[in-house]
Amino acid sequence: MGPTLILDKSALQALSQKEVWRLRTHFSLNIPPILISEILGDLAKEKDHDQVIFLARKLPAIEQYENEHYRTLCLGSLSGLRFDMRGVPVIAGGMPVTTKSGERGVFFDATPEQIALLRWGSGDFSDSERLEAETWRGMIPKIDVDSYADRLSRYYIVVPRAEDFRELAVSVDHLLRDGSLQEPLLNCLLDECGVPDLFRTLALFTWTLAGRPPLRKYAPYAFHCMRVLTTFIGGIRNDLITNRASNRLDLEYCYYLPFCVGFVSRDLLHKGLSEALLNEDQDFIDADELKADLRRLDEEWEQMSDEQRRERKARFGDYPPDRPDSIVARLWKKHMPPWRPGMGDRSIELTKEQEAGLLAKIDEMMEAVESAKSKKSG
């Protein structure tokens, strides 16, 4: 399991199936709900039926995790829940299990999204999914990006002029630190989330009971969402972002940035927003640069003999070749522990007895899972 990346649709489209397989070797993938929606949305285009199949077949090949929807997490954050914002996905539906020997873990069953992607990859689409695709596609032209320019001004908040996204980030962070603007900024975020009046009242009341602390400390993930939204609005006000409806869809990827260490895209808007929103421990990765490196790594792998491949896996595991011109190697150096002897794929050199012991442990874990499922359904 390598560093966690988020790919947008443009990046997924750019990669061949073999490059996707190489990506799976070195990285984990966090799949935000917007990516699933964009893939399914193509089903509404008669000529893009094969495109949906093509993209869906790529995703099950990757070590993937479907992130919980950002709105659910944002409202949970305002309700007092805390989420890890350290470059790993937030996944719903875990089931605690305990083996007979007392070992504990959390089991995640196949998600509806994973099952759907498998069906889509074989060209199997339900009538409800076709309707959902048409509804989603029909919603896009109705997005009024121009209206976002007034979202802050209605609360008497003015974003200063900025010539680029880096300058905009400084202005936005200055606004978000202003104690007098915490409540109007929170109301602006709740507007975007489309919450009912009762939840808005409860959220503001709970925050007030806590002493109206800075939202950065009170609800860290909701604060991130507020920063994303304010940056988007500031970008529109400063003519850094156009009024294309699809820009609002592209924005949605940015709500998931705390749950990855690298964001891969071909999109210029994503590049600009990443300059403003990613922290020093994260990277924006040009999809074409990553594609070229994955292709080179795959070509090198194909040129190895079976024995050379076995030796490399046994010694290095998933660690990529250490090359200064490799974006994959640079990401591993930055985000993973350094390689040392003994960190390869030890399963290659297991004895028969060790293999039997490992299989027995797996059987014990699966028994614990089935037992937990029975108790849950019963």
N, C-alpha and C positions, 0 to 999 in steps of 0.2 A: 504494500500500500504506500503510494507516494504522495507528494503534495496534492492538495485539493484544488482543482480548477473549475471555473464556470466558463462554459462556451456559449456564446450566443448563436443564433441560427446561421448567421453568415459564416461563422467559423466552422460549424458542423458541416455546412454545405461545401466548404473549401476542401475538407479532408476526404481522401479516398478511403475505401474500406481497409486497406492494408495499413494506411497511416493511422486510422482509428485503432487498429489492433496494437500498433506500436505505442500509441498514446496510452492505451489501457495497461501496457506493461510498466509504464513509469509513473502514471498519475491516477488519482481517483477523480471522479467527476461528480460535481454537485449539480443536479438538474433542477432549476427553478421552474415553478409552474408556468411562467410565461413562455418558456421554450416549448413545453408540451402544447400549449395553446397555439403557438405560432405554427408548429408542425401540423396539428390537426386542422388549423384554419385553411391550409392549402387544399384541403379536401373540397372546399367550396369552389375552387377553381377547377373547372373540368379538365384542363390540360395538365394540372399538377397532381393528379391522382398517383402517378408513378413516383413523383417527388416525395410524397408522404411515405410510401413504402420504402423508398431509398433511405430517407433520413431515419425512419423507425428501425430499420435493420442495423443501423450503426450503433444506436444507443445500447441495446442489450449486450453488445460485445464489450462494453466498457464497465469497469468496476464503478457502479453508479449509485447515487443516493438521491432520492427525491426530497427536496427541502420543503418544509412546511410553508404555507402561503404567508407572504410578508404581512398582510393585514391581520391575520390571526396572531402572528408574533407581536406586531405593533400594539394591538389592543391588549394582548396578554402582558406586555411590558408595562403598559399604563395601569394594569391591574395588580402589579407587584411581582410578576414573574421575571426571572432572570434567565438569560440564555448565554451560552458560551459564544463569544464573538472573537474567536481565535483561529479562524480559518478552517473550521469544520462544519459540516451541515447540521441543521437541526431537523431531526426526523421524528415523525409522530408514530404512535402505535407500538412501541416496544413492550414486550411481555417478559417480566422477570421469570427466570427459571432456576431451579436448583437440582443438581444431579444427585444420585444416590451417595456419591462420595463426599457431598457437601459443597462442591464447587458451584459458584453462582455466576449468572450472566444475564444478558438481555437478548431475547430473540426477536428479530424483525422479519415478519412474514413478507411474501411478495405483495407489493402494493398494487392497488387498482391501476395505477399508471404503468407499472412494469408489465402487468398482464395485458393492458391495452396495447402497449408498444409491440409486444410479441404478436398480437393479432394483426395490428396494422402492417407489420413487416411481411405478413403473408397475404396482405390485401383484404383482410376481413374487417369490415367496418359496419357497425350497427346503424340502424336508422336514426337512433337518438344522437349518435356521434356525427352523422351527416347533418342533422338539423343544428346541432351545437356549432359545427363548423360554419354553416351558413349564417347563423345568428352572430357569431363572433366576428366573421368577416364583414357582415353588414353594419356592425357597431363602429368599425374603424372610421369611416367617413364622418360619423357624427361627433367624433372627438373634437372639441373646440379648444385647440391649443392657445389661441389668442386670449381666451378667458383667463388663462393662468397668469397673465400679466397683471391682472387686477386682484389676484388672491391676497397679496400682502397689503396693497394700498387700502383695501376695505377695512383693514385693522390699523391703518395709519403707520405702516412700516414701509420705509423707503430703502431699497437696495442701492448703495452708491455705484457710481459708474465704474466699469471695469473694461479693460482692453482685451483681456484673455481670461481663460479659465483659472489660471493660477492666481491672478489678481482678484478674480471673483471669489475664490476660496477664502482669501484673507478677509474680504468684506463680509462674507457670509459668517465666518467664524466669529468676527467681531459682533455681528448682530446677535448671534446665538448666545454670546456671553453676557449680553445686556439683561440684567435682572428685571427691568421694567417691561421687557418684551416677552417674557416667558409665557404668560397667559395668552396673549394674542397669537403667538407662534403655535402654542398648543391647540388653540381653536382652529387655526389654519390647517394643521395636520388632521384634526378630527373631521374637518370639512372634506378633506381628500379621502379619508377612509369611509366617508358616508355613513357614520354611526347614527343611530337613533338618538333623539333628544335625551332619553333616560340615561343612556350610557355616557353621553357628554356631561350631563349633570353629575353623575357618579364619579367620573374621572376627575373632573375639576374639584369636586368636594373632597375626594380622597387625597388629592395632591395638596389641597389647602389644609386638611387635617395633619398632614405630614410636615407642615410648616412652610409650604411653597418653596421647597429647595430647588436648586438649579436642576433642570431636566436632564442634563448630562449625567448627573449622579442618581437622580430619582428613577429614571427609566432609560437606561443606556441605549437599548435598541430603538425605542420610540424616538430618542434624540437623534440617532443615526437617520431614521426615516425623515425626520424634520429637516436635517441637514441636506439630504438628497432633494427633498421637495423645494427647499429654499434656494438651493443651487440651480435647480431647473427653472424656477420662476425668475431668479436673477439673470440666468442665461438668456431668457426670452426678453427681459427688459433691456438688456444690454446688446441685443441683436447678435448674440453668440449662438443662439438656437433659433431655427426657423419655425414657422407655424405648421409644418407638416404633421398630420395626425399620427403618423407612425413614430414620430419622435417621443410621443407619450408612451407608446409601447416599449420603445428602446429604453426609456427611463427606468422601467420596472426592473430590469436586470440589476440596476444599481442598488436597489433595496436589499439585495442578497450579498453584497460585497463583504460584509463581516464574516460570511460563512465560506470563504475561499481565501487562498493565498495568491491566486493569479486569475485574471480575467482576460479571456481570449476573444478577440473580435477583429473584424475588418472595418468596422463602422467608425467614421470620423467623430460622430457625436459621442460614442462610447469612449474614444480616446480622450476627447476633451473633458468629459465628465470624470473620467478616471484620474486625470491630472488634479482635479479639484477634490476628489473623494477618497482615493486610496491613501493608506498610510505608508510609512516607510518600510513596513514589513510585508507589503504587498506589491504586486507587479501587474502592469498592463502589458499584455503579450500580443504582438501583431500576429494575426492568424497565418499570414503568408510566411513569416519567419519561422513560426512553429512548424508549419507544413513542410518547409524545405528541410528542417532538421530531422523531423520524423522520417521523411523519405530517405535521407542519408543513413540514418540509423538502421532502417529496415533493409536497405541495400547491403550494408555491412553485415547484418545478421544473415541475409540470404547467401552471402559469399562464404560463410563459415561452414565447416564440416559438422556433422552431428556430434563428434567428439569435442570439437572446439566449443560448440554451443553448450554442451554439458559442462565442460570445465569452467566456462565463463559464468554460467548460472550458479554452479557450486561455489565459486569464489566470490562473486559480486552480487548475486541475486538480481534485484531490479535496478541496482545502481547503474546509471548510464556511463559510457566511456567519458573520461575526464578530458574534455577538450575546451580550450578557451573560447572558441568560436561557436560553441553549442549552447543554445538557449535552454535546452533540456538539462544539460550539466550545470549551467548557472543556477537554474531554479532549484535543483537538488542541493547544490552547495549552500544556497541561501536558506532553504526551508527544512532540510533534513539533517540528521546527525551525520558527521563525517564517517566515511567508510573506514572500517578497521577489520583485520583478520577475524574470521568467524561470523561475519555478517552476511554471508552468502545464503543460497537456498540449501539448507541442510537436509531437506527431504530427499535430495538426489542421492545422498550417501547413507541413507538409513539401512540398517540391517533388517533381515526378515523379522527378527524378534521386535525391533523398534517399530516396524511397519504394523505388525500385529497389535502392539500396544497402542499405537496411534488410532488404528481403526476401532479398537475397543472403546477408546475414550470418545470417539465421534459417535459410536452407537449409544453410549451412555448419555451423551448430550441430546441426541435425537429422541431418546426415550423420555428425557426430562421435558423436552419441548412438547411431545405428544401428550404427556401427563398434564402439563400446564394448559394445553388447549382443551383437554377434556374437562378439566375443572372449570375453565372459563365458560365453555358452552353449557355445562351442566348447571 
